[in-house]
């Protein structure tokens, strides 16, 4: 969960120096926020004495003709020519990274004044200060229907290389053994950076580490000292390991979504480091690249977003990029990694419950979850309850400050969150003399129990409704008591999938209205590999592990369809999703109500169907560049994002709603009852068989209607493309539609054997 994540580096504010600041702001209608950022930089640093200290800046440059085909060494020499000196006064080299593939530019140590001076040099497009990024199994393969027959059909992802940009890896874990596996494909060009050891193998084929300086001491090797990277790697491509579980809970066979795929690890934590990792992954020729991390600040346009820039470079080289949507939900507009060339993944629950309950002194019993593994006997009897509500101070209620709380020998009720980890809460409770802890969900987390801490204190986590009832019991009881009752692991024990309360929601503030997130995948209480032992596993939650699952699914789809583009793989996964849970009801959110498309995207991934979608929506690199121009970007801004010189007048423009995306978003004006919006799309046939006919069906709520033309699409050969339009308008019940309404629906294309589903999002403006 985001409350528990800690960065290795402190993240300064994003700053951009453009030579043509005023021109950029005037020409782009899109950039009120960006212009404010730019103006604040030109007006001064705002950090007082910090202004004279060097920081890492990412510098974007325009390649002259003589450098268009230069190799990495020649590019590095050219990049050094921009620097004010080879080294700082301290002797530290100025050049941090020279990028030859991920973008056109380099990372260097500069003061703000030096960065501004550099921005005025001929050929320099801009400079952005580096910032830190936040990192955002048993049963889940079964829950996703990743069954042996499907794995066999796709060779379990064998021959596909999945790159993970994260906190590193535990190379000794059994999930990544591979001495007897298939060798990596001939194209692989990476290597292993664990010096002096034969640590990498046919499973873990490469491991690199990148460090830009600043913050805590560098960890020069790609070992995982955090646990996040090992956990996500196991969820994506971990091999089958029997007897996996956590202290007797969730026992079973652990496996990643693509258990035979190869793994390449790139350890990185800041934007400059991630760009270096992407640069290397492109060189190494990975097939799928997973970015299970996100910026703590959202809303930056793409030319300010180094991760988006690097991701577009990877897509240009045929690599599908999968990323976490962010753990900043459930509020709207909290998305991260929402560029249309990135596959953005939200988190959902599974039907597994790690049971424990609280039996109150009045006989009531409330279900919760726990992985407590001690043999302490006194928690099974009735013990006093205490709720640290003195003056309703948030620190006390979150158990970060229990001074004055009479907790000795009692079970302490603690709220989740409060910018303090569960382990720190447990320590505070123990230090205060408490013998057990109840983690009570906040309203925004609702039914999502995503924090099951591995602590040496009996701990039960409960949902928001239970939290209210516990507080009510304390308020009306003179001597409130409770007992902790273990319950073991149960399956099909809760409504699932459901959208996790922490999962970030749309709409995007920067992509022009394209529906994001793209899909849902399991991301709550996922069992995967541990970074501390060779055979251990642990639980973690977040959109990071959800993205890892989808990266593994993408490897399976890629293995089954090796000639597909990244956009085709994404389309196959998106158009075969479901918006229904296992009971046949609409997927719910953390409140128990039906979730909307801004939370679910296209829906929950369904891997068996994704390998055979029938039709796909394809997007090429030129479409993405025209989309940038359609956002209103200047030539400079589009060039920074694309990584090469762009002239919008020459390439043309595509408005966001007309990008050939596997979802459709449109806007209707409430002030104009006769308003219409027409969206165009193109479908490509990927079936080997001969003739197929698809018929359209649209489902929309009252108030809005849609007309599809043509209503039938005929295909008779593989690779054949067919265009169609969807025209939205208000129907006769439009009086019920008001400005600000967001209506969700679905367009299906049916043939006798395939169903192609496309989510529809209509915003009333």
N, C-alpha and C positions, 0 to 999 in steps of 0.2 A: 504494500500500500504506500501511497505517496507520503503519508505522515511519518513513515519509518525510513525513508530513503535519505541517505546522506551522501553528498558529493565529495569527491576527493579534492576538488578545486573550488575556490570561491569564484563566483561568476559575475564579473563586472557587467555593467549595462552595455547593450549593443550600441555602437556608434558608427556612423558612416560619414566619410568625407568624400564629397563629389566635387570634381572640378567645376562642373556646370550646375551648381546647386540651384540657383534661381531658375535656370532653364528647365531643370528636371521637375521642379515643383510646379511650374506654370503649365508645362506640357501634359502632365499626367493628372487627370481628374480623379485618379484613384488614391492619391497619396496624401491626404490631409495629415494622417498620423506620421507618415514617413517624413514629410516636410518639417514637421515639428521636431522630430528627432534630429534631422540634419541641421536645422537652425540652431538647436541647443548646442550642437557640437561647435559650429562656427562661432557662436557667441561666447564660448568658453568651456572649460572642462568641467567645472562645477564640483571638483573634488579637492579643491584647495591645494595643499602641499603634494597630494598624490599625483598632480599633473606632471611633475618632473621625473617620475619613476616609469621605466619602460614596461610595456605590456605587450602581449602577443596580439598582432593585428593580422587579419587575412586580407591580402592585397590583390585586387582584381586588375589584370592588365590585358590590353588588346594586342594580340600577336601581329607583328608585321609579316609581310609575305615571306621574308627570309626565314621566319621561325615557324611557319605553318606545319612543316614536316620535320622539325628538329627533334632529336632524341632527348631522353631525360637529362643527360649530362650537359648537353649544349643549352637546354632550357634552364638548367640550374645556374650555369654561368651567366646567362642573360638576366635571370632573376637577381643574382647578386649585384649586377650593375646598377640596380635601382637603390641599393642600400647606401645610407650615408657613410658607413664604415663597415669593415668585415666583422668587427666585434664591439661589444660594449666596453666601457672603461673597466668593468670587472673582469674582462677577458672572455665573457660568455659570448659565443657566436650569435650574430644577429639572425641569420637565416635559420628558421626552425624546420620548415617543410617546403620543398619545391614540388608543386603539383604539375604532373604532366598529363593526367587523364581526368581527374575528378573535377577540375575547373581550370581556367586560364589564370594562373597566378601563383602566389606563394604565401607563406606565413612567416612573419619576422617580428623581432623584438624592437619596438619603437616607442618613443614618448608620444603623447598626443600631438605635440608641436611637430615632431618629425613626420608623423602620419599625415598631418595636414599639408606639410611641405611636399611630401611624396605624392599626395593626391593631385597636386598642381603640375606634376611632371607629365610630359608628353607620353602617351601610351598607357597611363594609369587611369582606370575607370573609377576606382573607389577603394576605400579601406574600411574594414569592419573589425572592431575589437572582438577578440575571442571571448567566448562565454562557456560556462559549464552546462552540461546536460544531465538530466536525472534518469537513472535507470527506471524505468516505469514497471506419461506419467501413469501412474496406475489408473485404470478405469477410463480415462479420457479417450484412449483409442477405441474402446468399446462404445463409449457414449457417442463418438463421432462416426461410428459404423466403419472404422478402419479394421475390417475383418481379414482373416488370412487369405480368403479367395481374392479380395481386392488387392492386398499387398502382393500376392503372387502375380497377378496380372500386370502390375507395375514394377515387378522385381523389388518391391519394398523401397524404391527410390535409388536402387543401386546404379552407380555411374553418374549421379547428379551431385554436384558440389554445392553445399549450402554454406555461405559465409555469415558469420555472426559477429556484429560489432557490439561489444559489450565489455564487461569488467574482467574478462579473461576466462580461464578454464582450469579445472583440476584434471590434468592429463592422465592421472593414474586411476581415475574412477572407472569402474567396471563397465559403465555405460558407453565408454569410448574405446574399449579394447577393440583391436582390429588386426591382429597378427595374421589371421587366416582369411580375411575378407578379400574382396576383389581390389586390385590395384586401382588407384585413381586414374581417370581417363588421360590419354596421351596429352591432351591440351593443357593439363595442370602445370603451372609455372611457379607455384609458391614454395615456401620452405618453412622449416620449424626453427624457432628462435630459442628453444630451451637448450642453451649451450652445454656441451659436454655430456649430453645424455641422448640416448635413442628413445625419446619420449613419444614422438609422433609415430603413426603407424598407418595402416591402410584405411582406418576409420578416421582418425584425427590426422588429416594430411598436411595441415599447416597451422602455425601459430605465430603471430606477430604482436608487438607492443609498441604503442606510440605515446610519447610524452612531450608536451609543449612547454613544460615548466610552470612554476607558480604553484601556490597551494602547498600541500603536504609533500613529503619527500617522494622522489620518483620511485616507482616499482619498475625496474628495467626489463623484467621478463614477463611473459603473458600469463603468469600464474594468477589465479582468481583469489583475492584476499577478501572479497565481499560476499560471494556466493551467488550473486545475480546471474553472472554469465554462465556458470556451470549449470544452474537450474534451467535457464532458457534453452541452452544447447541440448540438454537432455530431453526437454519437451519437444524440440524440433526433430532431432535425428538420433536420440539415444537408442542403442541396441536393446533388444529384449533382455530383461534381467528378472529372473524369477525370485520370489520371496521378498519383493520390495515392499516397503511400508514405512510407517513412522510410529515407533513404539507400540507396534501391534495394531495400529489403526490403518485402514485403507490398504490392507495387504493384498498382494496380487503380483502380476508380472508388469513391470514398468517397461515402457517403450515409447520412443518418440513417434511422431506422425509418419516419419520416413526412416525406419530403423536401419536400413542398409545404405542410406545416403552418406556421402563423405562430408566431413566437417572441417571448415577453416575458421580459425578464431582470430579476430583483430581486436586487441585491447585498446580502448579509447574512452575518453570521458569529456572532452571539450569539443567544440565545433572544429577547431583546427586539427585536432587529433582524428576526429571522425572523417574529415576530408582526406587526411593522409591514409586512413584505413580504406576508404572507398577507392582512393587512387591505387592502392596496392591490390585490392580485390579485383579491380578491373584488369590490372596487369596479370593477376593470377588466374583469371578466367573462371571465376565462380559462376554458377548458374542462377542461384537465388541469393539475395542479400537481405539479411534481417537486421533491422535497426530497432531493438527493443528499448528505446530511450526517447526522451522528449525534453524540449526546452521548458524551464519553469515559467517563462514568459511566452505567451502566444500572440498571434496577430501581426507578426512581421511579414511584410511582402516578400516575395520570393527572392528578390535581388539582395535582401538583407538576411536571408535564411541560407546559411552555408550548407545545412543538411539537405535542403530541397535542391540546391545547385548541384551538390555531389550526386544526389539520387538521380537527377536528370541525366548526368553524364553516364551513370551506370546503365540506365535504361537505353541510352543511345548505343551502348555496346551489347545490347541484348540480354541484360540482367534484370530480372524482376526484383523490385525493391518492396519489401514488406515492413511496415513500421507500426509501432504502438500508437493508438489514438490519444493516449494520455490518461492519467488517473486523477482528473480534476473535476469529475462529475459530482452530483447529477445536474448541475446548473447548465443551462443552454449556452452555446457559444464558447465552450471550454476546450475545443479540439486542438490537437497538435498534429503535425505531419500530414496536413490535409491537401497537399498538392495532388493534382489528378494523375501524375505519373507515379505516385506512391500508392501502394495498397494499404489502406488505413484500417486497423483492426481494433474493434471494441471488445470488451470482456463480458462473458456470460457465466452463469452457474452451471453445475452439473446436478444430477439427481442424488449424488452421494452425500450422506450426512455422517459426521463423526460424533456420535451421540454422547451427550451427558445432560443431566437435568438438575434442576434445583427443586428440592422438596421443602416447602415452607412449613413453618410451625403451625399454620392453620390447616395443613393437609393438602393445600394446592401444590401442584407440581408443574413446572414450566420447562419445556425442552430448550436445550442449548447445544453447544458443541465444544469439544475439548480434545486435546491430545496429551493430557497430563499422564505421566508415566511412572510416578512414584508409588510406593506401597504405603503411604501415610494412611493410617487407619482413622485418625480423628476427624477427617473431612466427611466421613460417612455418617457421623452423628450430627444432631442438631447443634449449631453454633450460632452465637449472636451475629447479627448483621449490622453494619454501620455504613452510612452514606455521608461522605464528607461534604456537606452542603453549607457549612458555616459561611454566612454572608454571600452564598452562591458565587463564590469566587471560582472562575474557570480553572485555575491551577489546582485547587483542591478537588473539584469535581472530576478532573482528568487524572487525579492522583499524582500530579507532578510535585505537589507541595502538601504534605500531610502533617505539617507542624500543628500541634494542638488537637489533632484528631485522636480520639481514644480507640485505637485499633487493636490493642493487644488481645490475642486470642480470638479475634473476630474475622468474619468474612467481609471484605471491603468491596463496596460497589464503586466502580470507576467508569467514567465515560471514555469512549474511544476518542482518538484524535488528541487535540491539544498540543500538537508539535512535540510529542514525546512518544517514544516507542513503547511497545508492550513490555519489552524487557526492562525498560527504565521504570515503568509503572510497577512492575512486579518487585523490583528492588526497593522502590519507595514503600510499598506495602509491607515487605518483609522488615525493612528498617524501622517501620512504625509498630512492628509487633504483630501484624496481621498474619493469618494462617492460610488464607485463600483469597482469591480475587474473582469478581464477576465483571467482565467487560461488557458494558451496556452500549448498544448502538445508538448513534444520534439519529435524528429524524431523517437527515439526508442519506444515511446509509440504509435505513429501512430494514427490509428483510435480508439484506446481503450481509452474511457473516463471513468476513474475509480476513479476519485477524485471529489466527489460532496460534498464539505464541508458544514457542518451545522454551519454557522457563521452568525453574525448579520451585514453582509455587502452584498449588492446585488452582487452575483457572478455567472458568466457564464463560464462553461468549454467548450473548443472547441478542435477539433482534430488537427493533425499536418498540414494537407493541409489548413485548415481554418486559422491556425496561420500564415502560410506563406503569405496568401492573406491579412490578417490584417496588417502585417508588411509592405507589399508592398503598401497598401493604405496609411499608415502613411508616407512612404517615398516619395509619390507623391502627397500629399495633403498639402496645406499651413495651413489649419485649419481643421484637422481631427476631426470628431465628430461621436458619436454613441448613440443609444438608446437601452435599454434592453426591449425585448418584451417577456412576459411570454407565454407559450404555452400548459401547462398541460401535462398529461400522454398519450402516444400513444403506441399501441401494433402493432406487425408486422411492425415496423417502420424502421428496419435496418436489414442488412444481419446477420443471426445468425443460429447456433452458430458460433463464430469466436474465435480463440485463443487470449487471452488477451496479450497485449504487455509486461506486467510485468511477465508473467508466465515463470518459468524456463524451459530451454531446455536441452535435452541430447546433446551429449552422456555422459554416466557416466564415470568418471575417475577411478572408483574403482570396478565396478561389472563385469569387464571382457567382456563388450560388449553387455550385455543383454539390450534390448530396454526399455528405460524409458523416459518420464513418462508412466504410464500404461493406464490412461484414462483421458478424459476431463470431467468437470462438471461445472455448473454455478458458477462463482466467481466474477462477476462484478456488482456493485451497487445492492447488495442483501439486501432486507428488512428483518430484524429479530429483536429479542427482545433486549430491551435497559436495561442497568444495573442501570439506574438512577431513573426509575419510575416503577410502577406496571403494567401499560398498554401501555407504550411508545414503539416505534420501531425506528430504525435508519438504515441508509445505510452504508454498508462497502464492500470492495473489497479485494480479495486476494485468493491465493491457499488454505488458511486455511478454508474459507467457502466452497470452492469447495470440499475439503476433507470431511467436515462435511456433505455435501449433499450425498457423496458416502457412508459415514458411515451409514446414514439413509437408503440408498438403500440396503446396505449390510444387514441391520437388516430385511428389507422386504424379501430379498432372503433367509436369514437364517430362518425366520419364516415359509416360504413356504417349506423349505427343511432342517428340523432340524438335519438330520443325516450327513450333508455335512461337510467336512473339510474346514479350512480357504482357502486352495488353490483351492478347488472346487468352493467356493463362488466367489473368485476373478476371476477364469476362466469364470464362468457364466456371470459376469459383463463385462469382457473384450471381450469375443467372440460374444457378442450380440450388440456391439456398432455400430455406424455409422460414416463414414467419409464424409457424405454429410450434407449440411445445409438444412434449411427448404425449400429453393427454388430448391433443387436438384443439387446444385453446390458443388464442393469440399469445405470443410471447409477452410476458409481463415485465414491468420495471421493478425497482426496489420497493415500490409502494404496494405492489400486487395488482395494479391497474395495467391495462394493455399499453405496451410501450409504443411510441411513435417512431417514424423512420429516422428522426434525428438521433435516436438512441440505438436503433438496430441496424441502420443502413439497409442493405438488401436482405439481411436476415442471417440466421445461423448457417454456418458452412455445412455442406453435406458431401463429403469427399467421394463416396461411390458414384454419385451423379456427375461430379465435376470432371471426371476423366472422359465423359462422353456427353457433352452439352448439346450437340447437334448444330447449333449456330453460335457465333461469337461476334462481339463488337470489337473491331480492331482500331487502333490508333497508332499512327506513325510519328516519328520525331517532328516532321514538318508541321503536323497538326498541333503539337504542343507549342511550337514556336509561334504559329499564327494565333494560338490561344493567348499567349503572353501579350501579343500586340492587341488582341481583342479586349484585354483587361485595361487598356489605355497606357501601357508601359511605353516609355520613350525608347528610342533605339539603344541608348546606353543601358537602361535598366533591363531590356530584353537581352542584350548582349551579355551582360553579367550573368544572368540566369542561364542562358543557353550555353555559355562557355565559348562562344565564337561570335564574330561580328554579325549583327542582325540589322537589317533595314526594313522596318515594318511596311513602308510604302512599296517595297519590292516583293515581300513574301505574302502580303495580305493579312487579313484578320479573320479570326473565328471567335464569335462571342461565346461565353462559357456554356450557355444552354445548347449550343449547336456542336460542341465537341462530341465526338462519337463515343460517348461514355456509356457503360452498362446500366446507368440509371438516368432518369429524365427529370429535370427540374424546370419549372416555368413560373411566371408571375402574371397575375391578373390584377387589374386596377379596380378597387372597390367603388371608386367614383364613376366608373364607366361600365354600366350593366351589360353593354354590348361588346365589351373588350374580349379579344381572343389572343391566343399565343400559339404559334405553330413551331414545333420542334422537329428537326430532321435527324434520322438515324440510318445507318447502313449495317446490315447483317451479312456475315460471311458463312457459307456452308463448309463445315469441317468433316462431314460424313464421307466415308469411302463409297457408300452404296449409291445407287442411281437416282431415281426420282423421289422427291419428297415434297409435300404440300403442308404449309403451316397456316393456321387460321388464328386471327386475332381475337382476344377477349379482354375487355377492360373492366376493372372494378374500381369505382370511386365513391366516396361518401356523397350524400345529398348536398346540393349547392354548386357542384362543378360537374361538367360532363366533358367527354373526350371523344373525338372522331379520328379513327385510324384509317389511313389511305395509302396503299390498297389494304383491304382486309385479308387478302390471301397472298402468300409469297410462294412462288414455285422455284424449285432448285432441281437441277439434273446432273450437276457435276461438282466435285470437290473444288473449293476455292471460289465458287461463284458468289457474287454479291448482289444483294437486292436492297433497294432504298424504300423507306416508308416515312410518312409524316404522322404526327399526332397533333391535333388542333384542340386546344382547351378553351372552354368558355363557361360562363355561368348558365345554370339550368333554371327552370321555372321556380325553384325554391331558393333562388339566390338572395332573397331578403334575409335569410338566416346567416349569410356569409358577411363577415365584417372585416375591416382592415386589421391586419395582424394575424388572421387565421392561417394556419398551416394545415393543408389537407394532404393526406397520404393515400395512395392507391397502388395499383399493380396492373401491368400489361403482360398478358400471357400470349405466347405464340405456341399453338398446339399442333403437333403432327401425330401420327399414329403411335410413335415410339418416344418422342421427346417433348419436353415442355421447357420453353425458354422464358424465364420470368424477369421482368424489368420493373423496379420500383418507380413510382411516380410521385413527385413532390410538387405541390402547387401552393405558392405563397400569395396571399391576398395583400396587395400593397395600397 
